[in-house]
């Protein structure tokens, strides 16, 4: 009996990529229905038509799976933003508009958003590569919205990190019912002013 190699150890074949997409769709669908607790590995395997052992070779735990689901969702968001980029005249306004669009996407699927955010919160060192990918994707989205010419400065990258932390915190407080959408928008717009403060010259 041959064992399928772990997908992350080498580039995925077309068949493996299709299987991975089915798994991520099942994860997102289950999370949309009932949040973090609704994503059970056995049910994900059944819904995506893969063996449970195969699922664990792709994603060693539910946290790995949900962080990968967030990567997938960010990828879709990035594609949408490239097709319909923000229209603000200033970099700060464009970033704020971009992050609010991301927030509204989360708002449409609050159970899914809660599941993904909880997975990021629960992630230990074993999930560090996946969490780092989420962070890099978020940074890329913000930098693209800024519309920089050339490489960002150290100060700009620091501002982007603070903006990302604020966005994540605002999402957590909204999901827990401790902040309104209006408050989230104000906080995002306020922190995005850091971009203007770090502009060269």
C-alpha positions in Angstrom: 0.0 0.0 0.0 1.5 3.4 -1.0 1.1 6.5 1.1 0.3 9.8 -0.5 3.1 12.3 0.3 2.2 15.2 2.5 0.9 17.9 0.1 3.0 20.7 1.7 6.3 18.8 1.0 6.2 19.5 -2.7 4.1 21.5 -5.2 0.6 20.2 -5.4 -0.6 18.2 -8.4 -3.8 19.3 -10.2 -5.7 16.5 -8.4 -4.2 17.4 -5.0 -5.1 21.1 -5.6 -8.7 20.2 -6.5 -8.9 18.1 -3.3 -7.5 21.0 -1.2 -10.0 23.4 -2.7 -12.9 21.0 -1.8 -11.6 20.7 1.8 -11.4 24.5 2.1 -14.9 25.0 0.7 -16.2 22.4 3.2 -14.4 24.2 6.1 -15.8 27.6 5.1 -19.3 26.2 4.7 -19.4 24.4 8.1 -17.9 27.5 9.8 -20.5 29.7 8.1 -23.2 27.6 9.5 -22.0 27.2 13.1 -18.7 28.9 13.7 -15.5 27.3 15.2 -17.3 24.4 16.9 -19.1 23.4 13.8 -15.9 22.6 11.9 -15.3 18.9 12.8 -12.5 17.2 10.9 -14.6 14.0 10.3 -17.5 16.1 8.9 -15.1 18.1 6.7 -13.6 14.9 5.3 -17.1 13.5 4.5 -18.3 16.8 2.9 -15.2 17.1 0.8 -15.2 13.4 -0.1 -11.7 12.7 1.2 -10.5 10.1 3.7 -10.0 11.4 7.2 -6.3 10.3 7.1 -5.9 12.2 3.9 -7.4 15.3 5.4 -5.0 15.2 8.3 -2.1 15.0 5.9 -3.2 18.2 4.3 -4.1 19.9 7.6 -2.8 18.4 10.9 -5.5 20.1 13.0 -8.7 22.1 12.9 -6.6 25.2 13.7 -4.4 24.6 10.7 -7.4 24.1 8.5 -9.2 27.3 9.6 -6.0 29.4 9.3 -5.7 28.0 5.7 -9.4 28.9 5.2 -8.5 32.5 6.2 -5.7 32.4 3.7 -8.1 31.3 1.0 -10.6 34.0 2.0 -7.9 36.7 1.9 -6.9 35.5 -1.6 -10.4 35.9 -2.9 -10.6 39.4 -1.3 -7.3 40.4 -2.9 -8.6 39.3 -6.3 -11.8 41.4 -5.8 -9.7 44.4 -4.7 -7.6 44.2 -7.8 -10.6 44.1 -10.0 -12.2 47.0 -8.1 -9.4 48.9 -6.4 -10.1 51.6 -3.7 -10.9 55.0 -5.0 -9.6 57.4 -2.3 -7.2 60.1 -3.4 -4.8 59.7 -0.4 -3.1 56.5 0.6 -4.6 56.6 4.1 -8.1 56.9 2.7 -7.5 54.0 0.2 -6.2 51.7 3.0 -9.2 52.6 5.3 -11.6 51.9 2.4 -9.8 48.6 1.7 -9.9 47.4 5.3 -13.6 48.4 5.7 -14.4 46.3 2.6 -12.6 43.4 4.2 -14.5 44.0 7.4 -17.8 44.1 5.5 -16.9 40.8 3.9 -16.4 39.4 7.4 -19.7 41.0 8.5 -21.6 39.1 5.8 -20.3 35.8 7.3 -20.0 36.5 11.0 -19.8 32.8 12.0 -17.0 32.1 9.5 -15.2 35.3 10.6 -15.4 34.2 14.3 -14.1 30.7 13.5 -11.1 32.1 11.5 -10.2 34.7 14.1 -10.5 32.1 16.9 -8.2 29.8 15.0 -5.6 32.6 14.7 -5.9 33.2 18.4 -5.5 29.5 19.3 -2.6 28.9 16.9 0.6 27.7 18.5 4.1 27.5 17.1 3.2 24.5 14.9 0.9 26.8 12.9 3.4 29.7 12.6 4.1 29.2 8.8 0.4 29.4 8.1 -0.1 32.4 10.4 2.9 34.2 8.8 1.3 33.6 5.4 -1.9 35.3 6.6 0.1 38.2 7.9 2.1 38.6 4.6 -1.2 38.5 2.6 -2.7 41.2 4.8 0.5 43.3 4.4 0.4 42.9 0.7 -3.2 44.0 0.5 -2.5 47.1 2.6 0.7 48.0 0.7 -1.1 47.6 -2.6 -3.9 50.0 -1.4 -1.2 52.5 -0.4 0.0 52.6 -4.0 3.7 53.1 -3.1 6.3 53.8 -5.7 9.3 51.7 -4.8 9.9 49.8 -1.6 8.2 50.8 1.6 10.4 52.4 4.3 11.0 50.8 7.7 8.6 53.5 9.2 5.9 52.7 6.7 6.2 48.9 7.4 5.9 49.7 11.1 2.8 51.7 10.4 1.3 48.9 8.4 1.9 46.5 11.3 0.2 48.8 13.7 -2.7 49.1 11.2 -3.0 45.4 10.9 -3.0 44.9 14.7 -5.7 47.5 15.0 -7.8 45.9 12.3 -7.5 42.5 13.9 -8.4 43.9 17.4 -11.4 45.8 15.9 -12.6 42.6 14.3 -12.3 40.8 17.7 -14.1 43.4 19.6 -16.9 43.6 17.0 -17.3 39.8 17.0 -17.6 39.8 20.8 -20.2 42.5 20.7 -18.0 45.1 22.4 -17.8 47.5 19.4 -20.2 48.8 16.8 -19.5 48.9 13.1 -19.4 52.7 13.3 -16.8 52.5 16.0 -14.7 50.0 14.0 -14.8 52.5 11.0 -13.6 55.4 13.2 -10.8 53.3 14.7 -9.7 52.1 11.2 -9.7 55.6 9.8 -7.8 57.0 12.8 -5.0 54.4 12.6 -4.7 54.8 8.9 -3.5 58.4 9.4 -0.2 56.8 10.4 0.4 56.3 6.7 0.4 60.1 6.1 2.7 60.6 9.1 5.3 58.2 7.7 5.3 59.4 4.1 8.8 60.4 2.9 9.4 64.1 2.7 
